[in-house]
Structures are given as structure tokens and as C-alpha cells.
Amino acid sequence: MLTKMDHDKVAGLSLNFCLAGLFALTVLNPRVLHAQSDADQPNILIIFTDDQGYRDLGCFGSALNQTPVMDQLAKDGTRFTNFYAQHVCGPSRSALLTGRYPHRSKGWSMPSDEITFAELIRTAGYQTACIGKWDVSNRKPIIDRMPNAQGFDYYFGTLGANDGGQVRFHENNRAAGETNDMGSLTKLYTDKAIDYLKKRRDPKKPFLLYVAHTMMHTIIDASPQFKGSSQGGLYGDVVEEFDFQTGRLLDTVDELGLRGNTLVIYTTDNGPWNQPAYTSKKKGHPEGSIFWGDAGPLRDGKGSCYEAGSRAPCIVRWPGNVPANHVSSAIMATIDFMPTFAHLAGFKVPDDRIIDGVDQTELLLGKSSTGARQTYFYQGNGVRQGKWKYLIAKHQVPGYAKDNDRAELEELYDLESDMGETTNLADKNPEKVNELRALTRKIQGLEPLQHGGIH
């Protein structure tokens, strides 16, 4: 039998062991200093479309497409009107995954030593899955650059786009068949996402599920159930099928009791593919049909350095945390998700490289109206700072987005009063042009940049 003295010794030893354990957890593993309890860690569902127009959804102004699911999502959450992705597919995905602009994260050629939010969030106890279009391994099965090697426990999808009217699937690192039925993809990816939530995930752990749709990337198509059902032609059919299938996915979240602690993020990779000169060369697209989305008040589309190239629709829902039925005009970007996830999930962002994203938790939770970002970099073509947007005279955009109506002059726009970029104010504001030209060069790496990115 233990005496009182023995009890005191055991208690003292237990306390010492606890303190030693706490020291090891916090000092030897600094990530834990940032971690929340498991109960506080939200599940994260990212719904990422391809080449969708800024005004394709009813909640973003479409009077043509019927999108009740996305419209309700906007009512249940916050709609961001100054949100940026990148202006083309692969670069947009590497930026999203790494929190780094594409000139650092390398776009389609994203190297294996880039660190994704999926790799990091697993250190905080998350399970991870990617379904759909990958597009950062040069569209090839390069194992150390595929999803399993970049932090995703499970993967099903295509390594590239569907430009030729056919896609080849991989499940994890193995080939998993192919199809030329583009109209089947939206339902297929949704089915796989639902299957993951119901059968593959561990209900005891939080999850990050990244669903990257192939639609509305040409060559578009809808399933028989939706083809010919909209007022917007084939493109409208595709938009409305996406809305319906997303409703099935969100209903599953509800059915599984996950709604209250699931952060849902919807956005797209870039603007709509709306260059008529290019569409005439596209093989396999149904003759006479219009397949590009609606950029609304924004100038040009995918690939352009103007706003419709990279300004994207975005909706975020997290019941009881993200304000409902709210619209934010603060500047935010896909590169901000990694640092924001770090705050919410409890991991540390890399400190051995420039991270261009910023923690936007305060903005998402409605605690800040302006957010943590004042700038956005247009893939080497210029920069936005507050309301001002500067573009260099020489620009680099894909061949189908040459901006042929653009003069080879420096440009300056006030996006608050002229979001359509119709009036060049460079001549009237030479000091602002000089300031933003220098800022552009810093972000490009042509002039010294202090530790961290420019926000």
C-alpha cells in the first residue's frame, strides 16, 4: 500500500512527465503552438471549376442560367466580388496549392519540392483527397509530382485537360481508364466526392476534399438529363448541371451531419474562354454552339491581363462562422488559402521560401472588412494596389489572348469607378505609375524583395 509520501512522489513524477511532454510538443514541434483542438478544426471542401465566367451564376448577376444551389450557397455564406485566381489553368492550380504566384510555383511544371497545403494540413491530423483535374505535372504520370506525392491520401481524376475531347483517369498512381464522354464528367467527379465522404474518409478525423471539375473547359458537354434543358445553349446546360451536381454533394455534407463544421469554398481557376478566333480552331466542339462563359462587366477573358482573365467568382460558407448573406469587396486570392488554412487547421506555413498568400481568417469570419491583402500581381503583366491597377507596356499572355485591341502603352485604371477598364489614367497619374511599376518589378524578382511577399 502506498503511503502519503509515496503518493506525493508519484504525483510529482507525473507532473514532471507532463511538463516534459508539453516541452517536447511545443518546443520540438512548433506546429502545435498554432494548433486548435480537433473539435475546432473545420473540414474543408474546395469546389473548383474550370474556365467559368464571372457572371455565369445567378448570384453573380446571370439572368440566363438557373443556379438555385449556388444562389442558396451565397445566401448561406459570403460572396467575394474582388477575388482573384490566375489567368490560365495550370498556373492557377499551382498558385492555389502552394500559396505562391505561378512564377515561383511554376504552373503546369510545378516541381516536386513545392509544398502544398495538402502536405501541410496532414501534419495537423487531416485526411486529404483530390478529385478531378490536376494539371500541375505537365499532364503526365510523373509519380513524384502527382497528387499522392503532393499530400493527397486519395486521388481520382485526370492529370490534364480535355482539349482533344478525351480524358484519361488515374486512381492514385494507377491508370484507371479513359472516356470521350465529356458530358459524364461533372456527375462522375461528384459521385467520387460523395463516395469519399460516405465510404473512404475516417469519420474521426477532419478532412480536406479538393474537387476540381473539368467543366466548363472546352470541349464542354452535358449529360442527357441536362442537354437542351437551359435557356443558355450547351454552355448553359453545363452550368446548370454543375449547379445540380454540387447540390447533391452539399446535400451529402448535410446528411452526414457535417454542415456545421465544414468550410465550403467555391471558385474557378480563371476567366471564361471567350476568344472567338481560337474557338474556330477547336476540334470536336459542336458546330455553331457557344461554349464560353459570361465575363459580365469585366474586360476580355481567360489568358488576358485584364480583369476577366483572373478575377473570379467566389463563395465561402461556414455556418456560424462566415457571415451569411454577405457580400465582400475586399481583395482576396486563391494564394491566400494556404495561410488561412494554417490558422484554421493548425499548421505552420513554410519559412524557407516566399509565400505570397496571407492569412485571411479575419476577413472570412467577418472580423475585418478590408482583409489582409491590398495588392494582386497579374502574372508578370502588372499589379493591383487598392483601387489602382497598373499594366506594363509589354505583356505576356497565351496566344489566344493577345489583347489585340491593346496599345503598347503603360496602363492605369481605377477599378472602383471603372471595373471594365475603359479609361487609361496613366498620363494623369505619373507618380502612381512610377510607384506601381517599381512594385511590379519587385514582385517579379527584378528588384530586391524583403522577407516574405508583398500583400
C-alpha positions as CSV (number, residue, x, y, z in Angstrom):
1,M,0.0,0.0,0.0
2,L,1.3,3.5,-0.9
3,T,1.9,6.0,1.9
4,K,1.0,9.7,1.5
5,M,4.7,10.3,0.8
6,D,4.6,7.7,-1.9
7,H,1.5,9.4,-3.4
8,D,3.3,12.8,-3.4
9,K,6.3,11.3,-5.2
10,V,4.2,9.7,-7.8
11,A,2.2,12.9,-8.3
12,G,5.5,14.8,-8.6
13,L,6.9,12.4,-11.2
14,S,3.6,12.6,-13.2
15,L,3.8,16.4,-13.2
16,N,7.4,16.3,-14.4
17,F,6.5,13.8,-17.1
18,C,3.6,16.1,-18.2
19,L,5.8,19.2,-18.3
20,A,8.5,17.3,-20.2
21,G,5.8,16.1,-22.7
22,L,4.5,19.6,-23.1
23,F,8.0,20.9,-23.7
24,A,8.6,18.3,-26.3
25,L,5.3,19.1,-28.0
26,T,5.7,22.8,-28.1
27,V,9.4,23.4,-28.5
28,L,10.4,20.3,-30.5
29,N,7.2,20.6,-32.6
30,P,6.3,24.3,-33.0
31,R,3.3,23.4,-35.2
32,V,1.4,22.5,-32.0
33,L,1.7,26.1,-30.8
34,H,-0.7,27.0,-33.7
35,A,-3.0,24.0,-33.5
36,Q,-6.5,24.1,-32.3
37,S,-8.4,21.2,-30.7
38,D,-9.8,18.6,-33.1
39,A,-13.3,19.8,-32.4
40,D,-12.3,23.3,-33.6
41,Q,-10.7,22.2,-36.9
42,P,-13.1,22.6,-39.7
43,N,-13.5,20.2,-42.6
44,I,-12.6,21.9,-45.8
45,L,-14.4,21.3,-49.1
46,I,-13.0,23.2,-52.1
47,I,-15.1,23.2,-55.3
48,F,-13.0,24.4,-58.2
49,T,-14.5,24.9,-61.7
50,D,-12.6,25.5,-65.0
51,D,-12.9,28.5,-67.2
52,Q,-16.1,29.7,-65.6
53,G,-17.3,33.2,-66.3
54,Y,-17.6,35.8,-63.6
55,R,-21.3,36.3,-64.3
56,D,-22.3,32.7,-65.0
57,L,-24.2,32.2,-61.7
58,G,-27.5,33.9,-60.8
59,C,-25.9,35.2,-57.5
60,F,-23.2,36.9,-59.6
61,G,-25.7,38.5,-62.0
62,S,-26.8,35.9,-64.6
63,A,-30.3,36.4,-65.8
64,L,-30.0,33.4,-68.1
65,N,-28.6,30.5,-66.1
66,Q,-30.7,28.9,-63.4
67,T,-28.4,28.2,-60.4
68,P,-30.5,27.8,-57.3
69,V,-27.9,25.7,-55.4
70,M,-25.1,28.2,-55.8
71,D,-27.5,31.1,-55.2
72,Q,-28.5,29.5,-51.9
73,L,-24.8,28.9,-51.0
74,A,-24.3,32.6,-51.5
75,K,-27.2,33.4,-49.1
76,D,-25.8,31.0,-46.6
77,G,-22.3,32.4,-46.8
78,T,-20.2,35.3,-48.1
79,R,-19.8,36.3,-51.8
80,F,-16.5,37.8,-52.7
81,T,-16.5,40.3,-55.6
82,N,-12.8,41.2,-55.7
83,F,-11.4,37.7,-55.7
84,Y,-8.5,36.5,-57.9
85,A,-7.3,33.2,-59.2
86,Q,-4.8,33.3,-62.1
87,H,-5.4,33.8,-65.8
88,V,-4.8,30.2,-67.0
89,C,-5.3,26.6,-65.8
90,G,-2.0,25.1,-64.6
91,P,-0.6,28.3,-63.1
92,S,-3.9,28.8,-61.3
93,R,-3.7,25.4,-59.7
94,S,-0.1,25.6,-58.6
95,A,-0.8,29.0,-57.0
96,L,-3.9,27.6,-55.2
97,L,-2.0,24.6,-53.9
98,T,1.2,26.4,-52.7
99,G,0.2,29.9,-51.8
100,R,2.8,31.2,-54.3
101,Y,2.4,33.1,-57.5
102,P,3.0,31.0,-60.6
103,H,6.3,32.5,-61.5
104,R,7.5,30.9,-58.3
105,S,5.3,27.7,-58.2
106,K,5.8,27.0,-62.0
107,G,2.3,26.2,-63.0
108,W,2.0,23.1,-65.2
109,S,5.6,22.3,-64.4
110,M,5.2,22.6,-60.6
111,P,8.3,20.7,-59.2
112,S,8.1,18.0,-56.6
113,D,9.8,20.2,-54.0
114,E,6.9,22.7,-53.9
115,I,5.0,22.3,-50.7
116,T,1.2,22.1,-51.0
117,F,-1.5,22.8,-48.4
118,A,-2.4,19.2,-48.5
119,E,1.1,18.1,-47.3
120,L,1.0,20.6,-44.5
121,I,-2.6,20.0,-43.3
122,R,-1.9,16.3,-42.9
123,T,0.6,17.3,-40.1
124,A,-2.4,18.7,-38.3
125,G,-4.2,15.4,-38.4
126,Y,-6.3,15.9,-41.5
127,Q,-7.1,13.3,-44.2
128,T,-6.9,14.6,-47.7
129,A,-8.5,13.8,-51.1
130,C,-8.3,15.3,-54.6
131,I,-10.8,14.5,-57.3
132,G,-10.8,15.9,-60.8
133,K,-8.3,17.9,-62.9
134,W,-4.8,18.0,-61.5
135,D,-2.8,19.8,-64.3
136,V,0.5,20.6,-62.5
137,S,2.6,17.5,-63.6
138,N,2.8,18.6,-67.2
139,R,-0.2,16.4,-67.8
140,K,1.9,13.3,-67.5
141,P,2.0,10.5,-64.9
142,I,5.2,11.7,-63.2
143,I,4.8,10.0,-59.8
144,D,6.7,12.4,-57.6
145,R,4.6,15.3,-59.0
146,M,1.2,13.6,-58.8
147,P,-1.4,14.1,-56.0
148,N,-0.3,11.2,-53.8
149,A,3.2,12.6,-53.6
150,Q,1.9,16.1,-53.1
151,G,-0.1,15.5,-49.9
152,F,-3.3,13.8,-51.0
153,D,-4.1,10.5,-49.5
154,Y,-6.6,9.7,-52.2
155,Y,-6.9,10.8,-55.8
156,F,-9.2,10.1,-58.7
157,G,-9.2,12.2,-61.9
158,T,-7.3,13.4,-64.9
159,L,-3.8,14.7,-65.0
160,G,-4.6,17.3,-67.7
161,A,-7.4,19.0,-69.6
162,N,-9.9,17.7,-72.1
163,D,-8.8,19.7,-75.2
164,G,-8.9,16.7,-77.5
165,G,-12.3,15.5,-76.4
166,Q,-10.9,12.7,-74.4
167,V,-9.6,12.2,-70.8
168,R,-7.6,9.5,-69.2
169,F,-8.2,8.8,-65.5
170,H,-5.8,7.9,-62.7
171,E,-6.9,6.5,-59.3
172,N,-4.0,7.3,-57.0
173,N,-0.9,6.4,-59.1
174,R,-2.6,3.8,-61.4
175,A,-4.2,4.3,-64.8
176,A,-8.0,3.9,-64.4
177,G,-9.5,4.0,-67.8
178,E,-10.5,6.8,-70.2
179,T,-13.6,8.3,-71.8
180,N,-14.6,10.6,-74.6
181,D,-17.9,11.3,-73.0
182,M,-17.3,14.8,-71.7
183,G,-20.9,15.1,-70.6
184,S,-20.3,12.4,-67.9
185,L,-17.5,14.2,-66.0
186,T,-19.4,16.5,-63.7
187,K,-21.6,13.7,-62.4
188,L,-18.6,11.3,-62.2
189,Y,-16.5,13.6,-60.1
190,T,-19.5,14.4,-57.9
191,D,-20.1,10.7,-57.4
192,K,-16.5,10.1,-56.5
193,A,-16.6,13.0,-54.0
194,I,-19.8,11.6,-52.4
195,D,-18.3,8.2,-52.3
196,Y,-15.2,9.6,-50.5
197,L,-17.4,11.3,-47.9
198,K,-19.6,8.3,-47.3
199,K,-17.1,5.4,-47.5
200,R,-13.4,6.4,-47.7
201,R,-12.9,9.0,-45.1
202,D,-12.3,8.3,-41.4
203,P,-15.2,10.0,-39.5
204,K,-12.9,10.5,-36.5
205,K,-10.6,12.9,-38.4
206,P,-11.2,16.2,-40.1
207,F,-10.9,16.2,-43.9
208,L,-9.8,18.4,-46.8
209,L,-11.5,17.5,-50.1
210,Y,-10.5,19.3,-53.2
211,V,-12.9,18.8,-56.1
212,A,-11.5,20.2,-59.4
213,H,-14.1,20.0,-62.2
214,T,-13.1,19.7,-65.8
215,M,-16.2,21.7,-66.9
216,M,-16.5,24.4,-68.1
217,H,-13.3,23.8,-70.0
218,T,-13.7,23.1,-73.7
219,I,-14.6,20.7,-75.0
220,I,-17.8,21.1,-73.0
221,D,-20.8,18.8,-72.8
222,A,-23.7,17.9,-70.6
223,S,-25.3,14.6,-69.7
224,P,-28.6,13.6,-71.5
225,Q,-30.6,14.7,-68.4
226,F,-29.4,18.3,-68.9
227,K,-28.6,18.7,-72.6
228,G,-31.1,21.1,-74.2
229,S,-32.7,21.9,-70.8
230,S,-31.4,25.5,-70.3
231,Q,-32.0,28.9,-71.9
232,G,-28.3,29.3,-72.4
233,G,-27.5,26.7,-75.0
234,L,-25.0,24.0,-74.4
235,Y,-22.9,26.2,-72.1
236,G,-26.0,27.0,-70.0
237,D,-26.7,23.3,-69.8
238,V,-23.2,22.6,-68.4
239,V,-23.6,25.4,-65.8
240,E,-26.9,24.2,-64.7
241,E,-25.7,20.6,-64.4
242,F,-22.8,21.8,-62.3
243,D,-25.3,23.6,-60.0
244,F,-27.4,20.4,-59.7
245,Q,-24.5,18.1,-59.0
246,T,-23.0,20.5,-56.5
247,G,-26.3,20.4,-54.7
248,R,-26.0,16.6,-54.4
249,L,-22.6,17.0,-52.9
250,L,-23.7,19.6,-50.4
251,D,-26.8,17.5,-49.5
252,T,-24.4,14.7,-48.7
253,V,-22.5,17.0,-46.4
254,D,-25.8,17.8,-44.6
255,E,-26.9,14.1,-44.5
256,L,-23.7,13.1,-42.8
257,G,-24.1,15.8,-40.2
258,L,-21.0,17.7,-41.4
259,R,-22.6,21.0,-42.4
260,G,-21.9,22.9,-39.2
261,N,-18.2,22.3,-39.2
262,T,-17.4,22.3,-42.9
263,L,-15.8,25.3,-44.6
264,V,-17.1,25.2,-48.2
265,I,-15.2,27.2,-50.8
266,Y,-16.3,27.7,-54.4
267,T,-14.4,29.4,-57.0
268,T,-12.9,28.9,-60.5
269,D,-9.4,28.7,-62.0
270,N,-9.6,31.7,-64.4
271,G,-12.0,33.7,-66.6
272,P,-14.1,32.4,-69.4
273,W,-12.6,31.1,-72.7
274,N,-14.1,33.7,-74.9
275,Q,-11.7,34.4,-77.7
276,P,-13.7,33.7,-81.0
277,A,-10.5,33.5,-83.1
278,Y,-9.4,30.5,-81.1
279,T,-12.8,28.7,-80.9
280,S,-12.9,28.4,-84.7
281,K,-9.8,26.2,-84.5
282,K,-11.1,23.9,-81.7
283,K,-11.7,20.3,-82.9
284,G,-14.6,18.3,-81.6
285,H,-16.7,21.2,-80.4
286,P,-20.4,21.0,-81.5
287,E,-20.8,23.2,-84.6
288,G,-22.5,26.5,-84.0
289,S,-22.7,26.3,-80.2
290,I,-21.3,29.0,-78.0
291,F,-19.2,27.5,-75.3
292,W,-17.7,30.4,-73.5
293,G,-18.9,31.9,-70.2
294,D,-20.1,35.4,-69.3
295,A,-17.5,37.8,-68.1
296,G,-20.2,40.3,-67.1
297,P,-18.8,43.8,-66.6
298,L,-15.2,42.6,-66.8
299,R,-12.9,43.1,-69.8
300,D,-11.8,40.2,-72.0
301,G,-11.4,36.6,-70.6
302,K,-9.2,33.7,-70.0
303,G,-5.5,34.4,-70.5
304,S,-5.9,38.1,-70.6
305,C,-4.1,40.5,-68.3
306,Y,-7.4,42.4,-68.0
307,E,-9.8,41.7,-65.1
308,A,-11.8,38.9,-66.8
309,G,-8.6,36.9,-67.1
310,S,-8.2,36.3,-63.4
311,R,-11.0,37.9,-61.3
312,A,-13.2,35.0,-60.3
313,P,-16.5,34.4,-58.6
314,C,-16.0,33.1,-55.1
315,I,-18.4,32.0,-52.3
316,V,-17.5,30.8,-48.9
317,R,-19.8,29.1,-46.3
318,W,-19.1,28.0,-42.8
319,P,-22.3,28.2,-40.7
320,G,-22.0,30.3,-37.6
321,N,-18.5,31.5,-38.5
322,V,-18.5,33.0,-42.0
323,P,-21.2,35.8,-42.2
324,A,-24.4,34.7,-44.1
325,N,-26.0,36.6,-46.9
326,H,-23.0,38.9,-47.0
327,V,-21.0,40.5,-49.9
328,S,-17.4,41.5,-49.5
329,S,-15.4,43.8,-51.9
330,A,-12.1,43.1,-50.1
331,I,-9.3,41.8,-52.2
332,M,-8.6,38.1,-51.7
333,A,-7.0,35.4,-53.8
334,T,-6.5,31.7,-54.1
335,I,-2.9,32.1,-52.9
336,D,-4.4,33.2,-49.5
337,F,-6.0,29.8,-48.8
338,M,-2.8,28.1,-47.6
339,P,-2.0,30.7,-44.8
340,T,-5.7,30.8,-43.9
341,F,-5.9,27.0,-43.6
342,A,-2.8,27.1,-41.5
343,H,-4.6,29.4,-39.0
344,L,-7.8,27.4,-39.0
345,A,-6.4,23.9,-39.1
346,G,-3.3,24.4,-37.0
347,F,-0.1,24.0,-39.1
348,K,2.9,26.2,-39.9
349,V,3.5,27.7,-43.3
350,P,6.9,27.1,-44.8
351,D,9.5,29.7,-43.8
352,D,12.2,28.6,-46.3
353,R,10.5,30.3,-49.3
354,I,8.4,33.3,-50.2
355,I,4.7,32.7,-49.5
356,D,2.7,35.3,-51.4
357,G,-0.6,34.4,-49.7
358,V,-1.8,36.0,-46.5
359,D,-3.9,34.8,-43.6
360,Q,-7.5,36.0,-44.4
361,T,-9.2,34.4,-41.4
362,E,-10.3,37.8,-40.0
363,L,-11.9,38.6,-43.4
364,L,-13.6,35.2,-43.7
365,L,-15.0,35.4,-40.2
366,G,-16.3,38.9,-40.7
367,K,-14.0,40.5,-38.2
368,S,-12.3,42.7,-40.8
369,S,-14.0,44.4,-43.8
370,T,-10.7,45.1,-45.6
371,G,-8.8,41.9,-45.1
372,A,-5.0,41.5,-45.1
373,R,-4.4,42.0,-48.8
374,Q,-4.0,45.3,-50.7
375,T,-2.2,44.0,-53.8
376,Y,-2.6,41.4,-56.5
377,F,0.0,40.5,-59.2
378,Y,-1.1,39.8,-62.8
379,Q,1.4,37.1,-63.8
380,G,4.1,39.5,-64.8
381,N,1.9,42.0,-66.6
382,G,1.3,44.4,-63.7
383,V,-0.2,44.8,-60.2
384,R,-3.3,46.0,-58.4
385,Q,-2.9,48.1,-55.3
386,G,-6.2,49.1,-53.6
387,K,-8.3,50.6,-56.3
388,W,-5.5,51.1,-58.7
389,K,-4.4,48.7,-61.4
390,Y,-1.2,49.1,-63.4
391,L,-0.2,47.2,-66.5
392,I,3.2,47.2,-68.2
393,A,3.5,48.2,-71.8
394,K,4.8,44.8,-72.9
395,H,2.6,41.9,-71.8
396,Q,2.9,38.1,-71.9
397,V,-0.3,36.2,-72.4
398,P,-1.2,33.0,-74.2
399,G,-1.5,33.0,-78.0
400,Y,-5.3,33.0,-77.9
401,A,-5.4,36.1,-75.6
402,K,-3.2,38.6,-77.4
403,D,-5.4,41.5,-76.4
404,N,-5.2,42.8,-80.0
405,D,-7.1,45.9,-79.1
406,R,-4.5,46.9,-76.5
407,A,-2.0,49.6,-77.3
408,E,1.6,49.0,-76.3
409,L,1.4,51.6,-73.6
410,E,1.6,51.5,-69.8
411,E,-2.0,51.5,-68.4
412,L,-3.5,52.6,-65.1
413,Y,-7.2,52.0,-64.2
414,D,-9.3,53.0,-61.2
415,L,-11.2,49.7,-60.7
416,E,-13.6,51.2,-58.2
417,S,-15.1,53.5,-60.8
418,D,-14.1,51.6,-63.9
419,M,-14.1,47.9,-63.4
420,G,-14.4,47.4,-67.1
421,E,-11.0,49.1,-67.7
422,T,-12.2,51.5,-70.3
423,T,-10.2,54.6,-69.4
424,N,-6.4,54.7,-69.2
425,L,-5.4,57.2,-66.5
426,A,-1.7,56.7,-66.7
427,D,-1.0,60.1,-68.3
428,K,-2.9,61.8,-65.5
429,N,-1.2,59.9,-62.6
430,P,2.6,59.6,-63.4
431,E,3.6,59.2,-59.7
432,K,1.2,56.3,-59.2
433,V,2.5,54.7,-62.4
434,N,6.1,55.0,-61.2
435,E,5.2,53.5,-57.8
436,L,3.3,50.6,-59.3
437,R,5.9,49.9,-61.9
438,A,8.5,49.6,-59.2
439,L,6.2,47.3,-57.2
440,T,5.7,45.1,-60.2
441,R,9.4,44.7,-60.7
442,K,9.8,43.7,-57.0
443,I,7.2,41.0,-57.2
444,Q,8.7,39.8,-60.5
445,G,12.0,39.4,-58.7
446,L,13.7,42.1,-60.8
447,E,14.4,44.2,-57.7
448,P,15.2,43.1,-54.2
449,L,12.2,41.8,-52.2
450,Q,12.2,41.9,-48.4
451,H,11.4,38.6,-46.4
452,G,8.0,37.4,-47.4
453,G,5.8,38.5,-50.2
454,I,4.0,41.8,-50.9
455,H,0.4,41.9,-49.8
